Amino acid sequence: MVSVRTPCHSFNELALRYVACHASTLSPTQLNQRLDHLGQHAMVFFGAMNMADITPERVQKFTYYLEMQGLKPSAIQACLVSFRACMKFAQDQKWPVAKPLSKPLIFREDQPISDGPHLSSQEFDLLYQDLVQDMAKDLYH
């Protein structure tokens, strides 16, 4: 019996294909915003990560990363819209994507994203260490 492997696709590959396929359908302002969100934030964070490895938990880490970069909640939400557009495109291309990643995450404008259940100092330290390790792995390997 022959098994069929699905090809591995990185987030960078997805983002570049998304922009190439949608550049003519987006207004110049939308295109510039997508390029900024993807190039300055999402591709930096997710980079060469395999699409199958992008989970809702990693997206949560991405929102913390954006907060640490000093982005306001509205800017974070705009980045997530661009991210979800890429995930929807990946689903349309039959790439392995967790279905919840193409659905909206709801944040209120008047409330910082970190409001809600707060992390203990130990939980925050562990999350931060995981984030640093994830970023270092992509930079040095």
C-alpha positions as CSV (number, residue, x, y, z in Angstrom):
1,M,0.0,0.0,0.0
2,V,1.4,3.4,-1.0
3,S,0.9,6.2,1.5
4,V,0.4,9.7,0.3
5,R,2.3,12.3,2.2
6,T,1.0,15.9,2.2
7,P,3.8,18.3,1.4
8,C,5.2,20.4,4.2
9,H,4.5,24.1,3.8
10,S,6.0,26.8,5.9
11,F,4.1,29.9,7.0
12,N,6.5,32.1,4.9
13,E,5.6,30.1,1.8
14,L,1.9,30.6,2.7
15,A,2.2,34.3,3.2
16,L,4.1,34.8,0.0
17,R,1.6,32.8,-2.0
18,Y,-1.3,34.6,-0.4
19,V,0.0,38.0,-1.3
20,A,0.9,36.9,-4.8
21,C,-2.6,35.5,-5.4
22,H,-4.5,38.4,-3.8
23,A,-2.4,41.4,-4.7
24,S,-4.7,42.2,-7.7
25,T,-7.9,41.9,-5.7
26,L,-6.9,44.1,-2.7
27,S,-6.9,47.8,-2.7
28,P,-3.5,49.5,-2.4
29,T,-4.2,50.3,1.2
30,Q,-5.3,46.8,2.1
31,L,-2.3,45.3,0.3
32,N,0.1,47.6,2.2
33,Q,-1.6,46.7,5.5
34,R,-1.3,42.9,4.6
35,L,2.3,43.3,3.7
36,D,3.1,45.2,6.9
37,H,1.2,42.7,9.1
38,L,2.7,39.7,7.4
39,G,6.2,40.9,6.8
40,Q,6.8,42.8,10.0
41,H,5.0,40.5,12.5
42,A,3.5,37.2,11.3
43,M,6.5,36.1,9.1
44,V,8.9,37.1,11.8
45,F,7.1,35.1,14.4
46,F,6.0,32.0,12.4
47,G,8.7,32.1,9.7
48,A,9.8,28.7,8.5
49,M,7.4,26.9,10.9
50,N,5.5,24.1,9.2
51,M,1.8,24.9,8.8
52,A,0.8,21.7,10.6
53,D,2.7,23.0,13.7
54,I,0.7,26.2,13.9
55,T,-1.8,25.7,16.7
56,P,-4.3,27.9,18.5
57,E,-1.8,27.9,21.4
58,R,1.0,29.2,19.1
59,V,-1.4,32.0,17.9
60,Q,-2.0,32.9,21.5
61,K,1.8,33.2,22.0
62,F,1.8,35.3,18.8
63,T,-0.6,37.8,20.5
64,Y,1.6,37.9,23.6
65,Y,4.6,38.5,21.3
66,L,2.7,41.4,19.6
67,E,1.8,42.9,23.0
68,M,5.5,42.7,24.0
69,Q,6.3,44.6,20.7
70,G,4.1,47.4,22.0
71,L,1.2,47.0,19.6
72,K,-2.2,48.3,20.7
73,P,-5.2,45.9,20.8
74,S,-6.6,47.3,17.6
75,A,-3.3,46.8,15.8
76,I,-3.0,43.3,17.2
77,Q,-6.5,42.5,16.0
78,A,-5.6,43.9,12.5
79,C,-2.6,41.6,12.4
80,L,-4.8,38.6,13.4
81,V,-7.2,39.5,10.5
82,S,-4.3,39.3,8.1
83,F,-3.2,36.0,9.7
84,R,-6.7,34.5,9.4
85,A,-6.9,35.6,5.8
86,C,-3.7,33.5,5.2
87,M,-5.1,30.6,7.1
88,K,-8.4,30.7,5.1
89,F,-6.3,30.8,1.9
90,A,-4.3,27.7,3.2
91,Q,-7.6,25.9,3.8
92,D,-8.8,26.7,0.3
93,Q,-5.5,25.2,-1.0
94,K,-6.1,22.1,1.1
95,W,-3.0,22.7,3.2
96,P,-3.0,21.2,6.7
97,V,-4.4,24.0,8.9
98,A,-6.3,23.7,12.2
99,K,-9.8,24.9,11.4
100,P,-10.1,27.3,14.4
101,L,-7.2,29.4,13.0
102,S,-9.3,30.8,10.2
103,K,-12.1,31.9,12.6
104,P,-12.2,35.4,14.2
105,L,-10.8,35.9,17.6
106,I,-12.8,38.6,19.4
107,F,-11.1,41.3,21.4
108,R,-12.8,44.4,22.7
109,E,-11.3,47.7,21.6
110,D,-11.5,49.2,25.2
111,Q,-9.9,46.2,26.8
112,P,-6.2,45.1,26.5
113,I,-5.9,41.6,25.2
114,S,-4.2,40.4,28.4
115,D,-7.3,41.3,30.4
116,G,-9.1,38.2,31.5
117,P,-7.5,35.3,33.3
118,H,-4.1,36.5,34.4
119,L,-1.0,34.3,34.4
120,S,0.9,33.7,37.6
121,S,4.5,34.8,37.6
122,Q,5.6,31.2,37.1
123,E,3.2,30.7,34.2
124,F,4.3,33.9,32.6
125,D,8.0,32.9,33.0
126,L,7.3,29.5,31.4
127,L,5.4,31.1,28.5
128,Y,8.1,33.6,28.0
129,Q,10.8,30.9,28.0
130,D,8.8,28.9,25.5
131,L,8.5,31.9,23.3
132,V,12.2,32.7,23.4
133,Q,13.0,29.0,22.7
134,D,10.6,29.0,19.7
135,M,12.2,32.2,18.3
136,A,15.8,31.0,19.0
137,K,15.1,27.7,17.3
138,D,14.0,29.5,14.1
139,L,16.9,31.9,14.2
140,Y,19.7,29.5,14.9
141,H,18.6,26.2,13.3
